[in-house]
């Protein structure tokens, strides 16, 4: 019997988060949909909006306590909140790099740390992190996004080993290109916008390719279905790459020598 009845989800206001919250609720789960404004969802649909800013430890603590107060238990955490910066590694400031890691990595970590004691006490819990195929497929001018997604993947898989035998399971879902508001919300490093930035021409071709792939990518519901399937399993997979074509990419990346892989990627994404 599936034990997952109450789910706390971050980044629920749009895109993958909103689609996932709706799908989980339609399948009988009560979803606390976290967002900075606390307005993501409708209780009539089984989606409870809750204020949750993953960059604020107190906000995370309050959100988890609210779920416990209302439900008496929490069965699963879906770490979906994220952002992205674009630009060359050269010239990226420490502040810009920290911006990338703060929400995606440390935000997820805050939520995981807040939920682990509850899961341990229950002897049951599910943790799903939404990372990206870019955790295993590094692309030019998105080095920090690739880095943070790789860090999230490593964190999830290390934690999975550490929690073996506790009843707590971890899964990392690695989406490929998805049609969301992420494309329009992309932030650019200051250096990448300077007139004398030596990467201008390469970035022009690269960004055109990336944006085309994103705007013609899969629907957010595809990722929501992958998350639902794992929450419904008695034993979650440690790593999931939705859709066959991206699974194939993941396989090719593993077997290609680095001396081949990086030049091929550079050619594909720089024109």
C-alpha positions as CSV (number, residue, x, y, z in Angstrom):
1,X,0.0,0.0,0.0
2,X,1.3,3.4,-0.9
3,X,2.0,5.5,2.2
4,X,2.4,8.8,0.6
5,X,-0.6,11.0,1.5
6,X,0.9,14.3,2.5
7,X,3.5,16.1,0.3
8,X,5.5,19.3,0.7
9,X,6.6,20.7,-2.6
10,X,8.8,23.7,-3.2
11,X,8.6,26.0,-6.3
12,X,4.9,25.3,-6.7
13,X,3.9,28.6,-8.4
14,X,4.5,27.6,-12.0
15,X,6.0,25.2,-14.5
16,X,7.0,21.8,-13.2
17,X,6.0,22.6,-9.6
18,X,2.4,23.7,-10.5
19,X,1.9,20.7,-12.9
20,X,3.3,18.3,-10.3
21,X,1.1,19.6,-7.5
22,X,-2.0,19.3,-9.6
23,X,-1.2,15.8,-10.7
24,X,-0.3,14.5,-7.2
25,X,-3.6,16.0,-5.8
26,X,-5.6,14.4,-8.6
27,X,-4.1,11.1,-7.4
28,X,-5.3,11.4,-3.9
29,X,-2.3,13.2,-2.2
30,X,-2.7,16.4,-0.2
31,X,-0.1,18.8,-1.5
32,X,1.3,21.7,0.4
33,X,2.5,23.8,-2.5
34,X,5.3,26.2,-1.4
35,X,6.1,29.5,-2.9
36,X,7.6,32.8,-1.8
37,X,4.2,34.5,-1.8
38,X,2.3,31.5,-0.5
39,X,-0.4,31.7,-3.1
40,X,0.3,28.6,-5.3
41,X,-2.7,26.4,-5.3
42,X,-6.4,26.0,-4.3
43,X,-7.5,23.9,-1.3
44,X,-10.6,22.9,-3.2
45,X,-8.3,21.0,-5.5
46,X,-6.4,19.4,-2.7
47,X,-3.5,21.8,-3.1
48,X,-2.8,23.9,0.0
49,X,-0.8,27.1,-0.7
50,X,1.9,27.7,1.9
51,X,4.5,30.4,2.2
52,X,7.9,28.8,1.8
53,X,11.0,30.8,0.8
54,X,13.8,28.2,0.5
55,X,16.4,30.9,1.0
56,X,15.0,31.7,4.5
57,X,15.6,29.0,7.1
58,X,12.8,30.4,9.4
59,X,10.4,30.3,6.5
60,X,11.3,26.6,5.8
61,X,10.9,25.7,9.5
62,X,7.5,27.5,9.8
63,X,6.2,25.7,6.7
64,X,7.2,22.3,7.9
65,X,5.7,23.0,11.3
66,X,2.5,24.1,9.7
67,X,2.2,20.9,7.8
68,X,2.8,18.8,10.9
69,X,0.3,20.9,12.9
70,X,-2.4,20.4,10.3
71,X,-1.8,16.8,9.3
72,X,0.2,15.2,12.1
73,X,2.6,13.7,9.6
74,X,4.6,14.5,6.4
75,X,5.3,11.7,4.0
76,X,7.3,13.3,1.1
77,X,9.3,16.3,0.2
78,X,9.7,17.4,-3.4
79,X,12.5,19.9,-3.9
80,X,11.7,21.7,-7.1
81,X,12.5,25.4,-6.4
82,X,15.3,26.7,-8.6
83,X,16.7,29.4,-10.8
84,X,19.4,29.8,-13.5
85,X,22.2,32.2,-14.5
86,X,23.8,32.3,-18.0
87,X,27.2,33.5,-19.0
88,X,30.8,32.3,-19.3
89,X,32.7,31.1,-16.2
90,X,35.2,33.9,-16.9
91,X,34.0,37.1,-15.4
92,X,31.2,35.6,-13.2
93,X,31.4,37.1,-9.8
94,X,31.3,35.2,-6.6
95,X,28.0,36.9,-5.8
96,X,26.5,35.7,-9.0
97,X,27.7,32.1,-8.4
98,X,26.4,32.2,-4.9
99,X,23.0,33.3,-6.2
100,X,22.9,30.2,-8.4
101,X,23.7,27.9,-5.5
102,X,21.7,29.6,-2.8
103,X,18.2,28.7,-4.1
104,X,18.9,25.4,-5.9
105,X,21.4,23.7,-3.6
106,X,21.3,25.3,-0.2
107,X,17.5,25.9,-0.5
108,X,17.0,22.2,-1.1
109,X,19.4,21.4,1.7
110,X,17.5,23.5,4.2
111,X,14.2,21.7,3.3
112,X,15.8,18.3,3.5
113,X,17.4,19.0,6.9
114,X,14.1,20.3,8.2
115,X,12.2,17.2,7.1
116,X,14.7,14.5,8.0
117,X,14.1,14.4,11.8
118,X,10.3,13.9,11.0
119,X,10.9,11.2,8.5
120,X,13.4,9.4,10.9
121,X,10.9,9.6,13.8
122,X,8.1,8.1,11.5
123,X,10.4,5.5,10.0
124,X,9.2,6.6,6.6
125,X,9.8,9.4,4.2
126,X,10.4,10.2,0.5
127,X,12.8,12.9,-0.8
128,X,12.7,13.8,-4.4
129,X,15.1,16.5,-5.8
130,X,14.4,17.9,-9.3
131,X,17.8,18.4,-10.9
132,X,18.5,18.3,-14.6
133,X,20.2,16.3,-17.3
134,X,22.8,19.1,-17.1
135,X,23.9,17.5,-13.9
136,X,25.6,14.9,-16.2
137,X,25.7,16.9,-19.5
138,X,27.8,20.0,-19.1
139,X,27.1,22.8,-21.6
140,X,29.1,26.0,-22.4
141,X,27.9,29.2,-20.7
142,X,25.8,27.3,-18.2
143,X,28.7,26.1,-16.1
144,X,27.2,27.2,-12.8
145,X,23.8,25.8,-13.6
146,X,25.4,22.5,-14.5
147,X,27.5,22.6,-11.4
148,X,24.6,23.2,-9.0
149,X,22.5,20.5,-10.6
150,X,25.5,18.1,-10.3
151,X,25.9,19.1,-6.7
152,X,22.2,18.3,-6.0
153,X,22.4,15.0,-7.7
154,X,25.5,14.0,-5.7
155,X,23.8,15.2,-2.5
156,X,20.8,13.1,-3.2
157,X,22.7,9.9,-4.1
158,X,25.1,10.2,-1.1
159,X,22.1,10.8,1.2
160,X,20.3,7.7,-0.3
161,X,23.3,5.5,0.8
162,X,23.4,7.1,4.3
163,X,19.7,6.6,4.9
164,X,19.6,2.9,3.8
165,X,17.6,0.9,6.3
166,X,15.8,3.9,7.9
167,X,12.7,3.8,5.7
168,X,13.7,7.1,4.1
169,X,14.3,7.0,0.4
170,X,15.8,9.5,-2.0
171,X,15.3,10.0,-5.7
172,X,16.7,12.6,-8.1
173,X,14.6,13.4,-11.2
174,X,16.7,14.8,-14.2
175,X,14.5,16.6,-16.7
176,X,15.7,17.5,-20.1
177,X,14.3,20.6,-21.9
178,X,10.9,21.6,-20.6
179,X,8.5,24.3,-21.7
180,X,8.3,26.6,-18.7
181,X,8.7,30.2,-17.7
182,X,12.4,29.4,-17.0
183,X,13.4,30.6,-20.4
184,X,11.9,34.1,-20.0
185,X,13.2,34.3,-16.4
186,X,16.8,33.4,-17.2
187,X,19.3,35.8,-15.6
188,X,22.5,36.8,-17.3
189,X,25.8,37.6,-15.7
190,X,26.9,41.2,-15.8
191,X,30.1,40.4,-17.7
192,X,28.2,38.5,-20.4
193,X,26.3,41.7,-21.2
194,X,29.4,43.9,-21.5
195,X,30.2,45.2,-25.0
196,X,33.8,44.0,-24.9
197,X,32.9,40.5,-23.6
198,X,35.0,38.2,-25.9
199,X,32.3,35.5,-25.9
200,X,29.5,37.6,-27.5
201,X,29.3,35.7,-30.9
202,X,29.6,32.3,-29.3
203,X,26.9,33.1,-26.8
204,X,24.6,34.3,-29.5
205,X,24.6,30.9,-31.3
206,X,24.5,29.0,-28.0
207,X,21.6,30.9,-26.6
208,X,19.6,30.5,-29.8
209,X,20.0,26.8,-29.7
210,X,19.2,26.5,-26.0
211,X,16.0,28.7,-26.2
212,X,14.8,26.7,-29.2
213,X,15.2,23.5,-27.3
214,X,13.5,24.8,-24.3
215,X,10.5,26.4,-26.1
216,X,9.9,23.2,-28.1
217,X,10.7,20.9,-25.2
218,X,8.4,18.5,-23.2
219,X,5.4,19.6,-21.2
220,X,5.9,20.1,-17.4
221,X,3.4,17.3,-16.9
222,X,5.9,14.8,-18.2
223,X,8.1,15.5,-15.2
224,X,5.1,15.5,-12.9
225,X,4.2,12.0,-14.0
226,X,7.8,10.9,-13.4
227,X,7.6,12.2,-9.8
228,X,4.2,10.7,-9.2
229,X,5.4,7.3,-10.4
230,X,8.3,7.3,-7.9
231,X,6.0,8.4,-5.0
232,X,3.7,5.5,-5.8
233,X,6.5,2.9,-5.8
234,X,7.3,0.9,-2.8
235,X,11.0,1.5,-3.6
236,X,11.9,4.6,-5.5
237,X,14.7,4.6,-8.1
238,X,17.7,6.6,-7.0
239,X,18.0,8.4,-10.4
240,X,15.3,9.0,-13.0
241,X,15.7,10.5,-16.4
242,X,12.2,11.1,-18.0
243,X,11.6,10.3,-21.7
244,X,13.5,7.8,-23.8
245,X,15.5,10.3,-25.8
246,X,17.1,11.9,-22.7
247,X,17.7,8.4,-21.3
248,X,19.7,7.7,-24.4
249,X,21.6,11.0,-24.1
250,X,22.5,10.0,-20.5
251,X,23.8,6.6,-21.7
252,X,25.9,8.1,-24.5
253,X,27.4,10.7,-22.1
254,X,28.5,7.9,-19.8
255,X,30.2,5.9,-22.5
256,X,31.8,8.6,-24.6
257,X,35.4,9.5,-23.9
258,X,35.8,13.0,-22.5
259,X,38.1,13.8,-25.4
260,X,35.1,13.2,-27.7
261,X,32.2,14.4,-25.7
262,X,33.3,18.0,-25.0
263,X,34.2,18.9,-28.6
264,X,30.9,17.4,-29.8
265,X,28.9,19.4,-27.3
266,X,30.8,22.6,-28.1
267,X,30.1,22.1,-31.8
268,X,26.4,21.4,-31.2
269,X,25.9,24.4,-28.9
270,X,28.2,27.0,-30.3
271,X,27.5,26.5,-34.0
